[in-house]
Amino acid sequence: MRYLKTIGFNSNQPIGRGFNYPYDTAFSADGRIFVLNRMGGLNARGIRIQICTFDEGWLGEFSTGPGDGEDQLRVPVCMAFDADDNLYVTDEALNEVKVFDSQGAFIRKWGSDVDEIGTLQGPAGIAHGGDGSVYVVEQYANRVHKLTPEGESILSWGSGGSGEGRFDLPWGAAVDSEGSVYVADWRNDRVQKFTPDGEFMAAYGEPGDAEGQFHRPSSVAVTGDGLICVADWGNERVQILGPDGEFRQMLTGEATLSKWAEEWLEVNQDEYAARRASDLHVKDLPAHLRTPFHTASQTEPVFWGPVSVSLDSEDRLYVTEHSRHRIQIYEQE
């Protein structure tokens, strides 16, 4: 993977161009980019889904929050399009999955009345199977649920623990071209792979900061040729694994200014001058601050809060950074 470009910049406004703690990215059939803004801390203004293009054209937004209305979100986590170009969004506070069409119109919601289990418990990662089924990671139940597009339960698997097929606060999910299901097992510092029916196949990673090790992985995506991309959130990096889980590449971020940021700075010359005079690459932090988090917070081009990895129709990799309010994009060499 090689760096291509950056989209986005931080906006203090609750509407309009610019991101506010983005948490996930998804792509409609016509290539538009949908960005989920979660917000952070005590400030919930700005929760919404934005639409833009690869060339940074601004197309609008929908599902503003916070709120409990049909088309509103409160604590959104992940989203994914199905084969019919409908967007499914998980909300861990409402314990719901909300479905919108590709223009942002609300279609339906479910999660509070799932047959046999009642309410979904902290839905987070979401992915779609080739048969139209929906896989939802329930982080607080430590399981994966397979449902119909209407929210009817098909099967579920998993429980709390560290053994094969067990989870500890699982997060992101992905389905590969063969239908296998991948889950970012956040607190177990690994990615697990399953058959479409939930049978354990493999586990990749262990706690640590070496190659092939993870610290709180939050998201996973699989390319058409089987490369496994993992948002190694706690280590402030993204790792690329081969189809069998072997380490291939480490991405740490190399962001440049986005078109939006450049346009904003052009009309704010004082800030542009201050930026040019600043050292955006801190090199000598005190020993007690030489952690991935502190290094990322002091070094602008690298990842800071790489919460989500996703792939567009051309297998370009999008790394969503919640703490820098941007998306770094990579392409395969």
Disulfide bonds with the S-S distance in Angstrom:
none
